Amino acid sequence: MQDSLNDCIVFIYNKILSILGMKTMSYNWTKKIKEIKELDSTFLLAISGGVDSMAILDFFNRILPSTNFQVAHFVHGIRDENLEEPMIYEWCKKRNIEMFVGHGVNLKNATNLEAKAREQRWSFLEKIASENNHKIIVTAHHKNDLVENFLVQTMRGMPIESTLMSKFVEKNNFIRYKPFLDTEKSVLKFSAERHNIPWIEDYTNSDTHHDRNFIRNQILPQMMERRNVLKTIANTIESIRNIVPEPTIQMENNVEQEHTMKI
């Protein structure tokens, strides 16, 4: 009975996507729904309030009952304003989705900010996951992040393992899951726009003093004029993955250093 209900939900969801024109994105939403449902788990969604995480939150809300997932938002306290928390709260409240909020401690003027923020953020996420019996913590990384990370780590001359990102990483008895690591950001943004999902653009994303922003805002657009590097470099990454070990937890942490704000 439950399987029939799930199939019905998938069918209706794809009909809605077709009507809205999302089939023009040439994205296999049915495959992604199947992947998530086959995990047969509850989820803790780490939501920052940016377009990527809000699109993923909306997607999970459309395919799963609200009892199957909860939302965690971490306020780093680095910026003076906090626009994301009330926006996420109102969105979740209207849909009866439970939300937890954590706050960074003394991060604003901290040395080694990225590492300390990451440590506090994951400590919060794992605490909430443990208290609510979630095995899987979902983050909003996508294919653009995968390619950007490859370019950043290559530019820095880092070990080859650090150029990789994995969809599943196990640590501290939790699974860190990036369901849309094989999906271009444009698909998520298109979905958010089509469904009128609110999000807040972090103005620090335009600061090209940071390597990742420099790659994202200046280098990648120029590369895309010549080749679809989101496809070609992703293919190269997959080839490397076949000949080198999976990233260790420490490598995965290094990869996430510049994703401190992306939860």
N, C-alpha and C positions, 0 to 999 in steps of 0.2 A: 504493500500500500504506500509506504514511504517512498520507495523507488519511483512509483508511478507519479506521485505528487512532485518529486524532484524533476522528473522528465517534463512534467507539465509546466513547472516554473521555468525551466530552461527554454522550452518552446515559446512560451509567452514573452520571455525576456528578449529572445532573438527576433520575434515579431515586432516588438517595440523598437528595437535597434534598427530593423529594416525600414520601418515607417519613418524613423527619425533620420534616416540616411547614413547611419553609422556603417553600413556595409561598404560604403565607398572608401572606408579606411582600410579595407582588405585585411581585417584583423579577425582571427578566429576566437571570438568570445566564448563560444561553446566549449572549446578545448580548455580555456582558462577556467571556466566554471567547473568542468569535470575534474581538472587538476586539484582545485581547492576542495571540492566535495569529497574526493577520494582520500584526502588526508584524514577524514572522519574525526575531526578534532574541533575544539573551541579555540578561539584566537584572541590575542591581545593586540590591537592595532595601535602602533605608535604614530600619532598624527601631529604634524607640525603646524598645519593650517595653510601650507602652500598648495599649489594646484595639484601636484602629484599625489600627496597624501589625501587631500580632500576627494579627489577622483576615486582613489582606492577605497576610501571610507564609503562613498556612495555606492560603489560596485558591491562591496560586501553586504551593505544594507539591502541591496536589491536581490541578492541571491541567497542570503541566509537570514533566518529569524534573529531578532536582536538578542535573544538568549544565547546565541552561539558565539558572540563576540562582544568585547568591551573596548573602550577607547582610553588610551593613556596619552596625556600631553605634558611635555616637560618645558617649564619656563626657565630659560637660562639666566634671565635677569641681566643680560649684557647690555641690551638696549633699554632706554628709558620707558618707551611705550610698550604696552602689552595688548595688542589688538587681536591676536590670534585666539587667546583663551576664551573670551566672551563669544566670539564668532562660532567656535567649535561647540561650546557649551549650548548655545541656542539651537544649533543645528541638531545636536544629539537629543536635546530635551524634547523637541518636537516629534522625534521618532522613538522615544522611550529607550534610548541607548545610554547605558551607564558609562560615565566618564570619570577618570581619575586625573588629578593634576599634581605634578611634582615641581619643586622649585630648586634652582641651583643655589649653592652656598658660596659666597665670596668669589664668584667667578669673574666679575666685571674687570678687575685689575689684576687678575691672576697671571703669573708666569706659566708658560706651557699650557695656555688656555684650552687648546683643542683636546689635549689628553685628559685634563681634569674635567672638562665638561662632558666628555665621552664617558669617563668613569662614573660620574654622578648620574648621568642619564641612564646608563645601563643598569646601575644599581637600583634606580627607581623602577625601571621597567621590569626587572627580574623580581623585585619585591612584590609589585602588583600582580605579576603573573603567578607567583607562588601563592599569594593569599587568595587568589581566585581560581586556582587549579587550571591554569592555562599552560600547556606544554609549548605552544608555538607563539612567538612574538613576530609580528609582521612589520616590515619597514617598506618605505616607498621608493626604493632604488629601482631604476629602469635602465634601458639599454644605453641611453645617452650617458648616464653615470658610469656604466661599464666601459664605454669607449673613452670618456674623459679621464677615468682613472688610469687606463692603459697609457694614454699619452702623457699624463702628469708623471707617473712613476717612471716611464721610459725617459722623459726629459731630465729627471733627477738622477738617472743612472742607478735605479734601485734593482734589487734581485728580481729575477723573472717571475718568481712566485707572487710578488707583490703587485704585479700588473693584472692579476686575475681577481675576479669577484665570483663568489659562489651563491647560487640560489638558496641553498641550505647550509647552514653552519651550526654545529652543535657545541654548546658551551654551558657549563654550570647546570647541566641537566635540562636545558632549554634548547629549542631549535629556533635560530634566527632565520626567518623566511622572507625572501624577496620575490614575491610571486610575479612581479612584472619586470624582472631583470632582462627578459627577452623581448621587451616591448618598448617601442620608441615613445619618448615623452609626448610627441605630437598626438598620439592616440589617446593618452590620458587627458591632455588638455582639451582635445576635441570632445571627449566624453563629458568633461566638466562643463564645457560651454553648452553642449546640447541639452544637458539636464539642469542648467541654471544653478550649478553648484558654486557657492561663494568660496573665495580663497583670498589670501593676502600675499602679495609679492614682497619678499624681503629685499629692501633697498640695498642691503650689503652684497647681494648677488651681482651687482654691477661694478663692484670694486675690483678692478683688474690688477691690483697689487698682489692679490692672492693667485697662486698658480692656476688653481682650478677655474677661477673666473676668467683668467686670461685665456686659457684654453677654450672655455665654453663660449666666450663672447667675441673673441678675435680669431683664434686659430681654426676652430671647427667650422665656422661659417665659410671661411675661405677654402678649406679642404672640400666642403660639400659642394662648392661650385665646380669642382673637377670630378669628384667621385662621390658616390654615396658611401661615405666612410663608416656610417652607422651599420652598414651591412658588411663592407669589406674588412674593416678592422675587427668587427665582431667575429667574422669567419676566422681571422688570424688568431684571435684569442681562443677560439674553440680548438684550433689546431694545436696551440701551445698546451691547452688543458689535457690533450690526449697524450702528451709526452712528458709532462712534469707532474709532480704530486699535487694533490689538492692543496689550496692555501691552508697553512696552519692557523690556529686561532690568533697568534701574534701577528701574522701577516694580515689576517682579516681586520684586526684592530688598526693596523697601520693604514690599510686601505680606507677605513672609515674616518680617519682623522679629520679630513676636510669635509666630512658629512656631518659634523657635529650638530649643525642646525637642522639637518634633514632627518627627522625621525618619523 
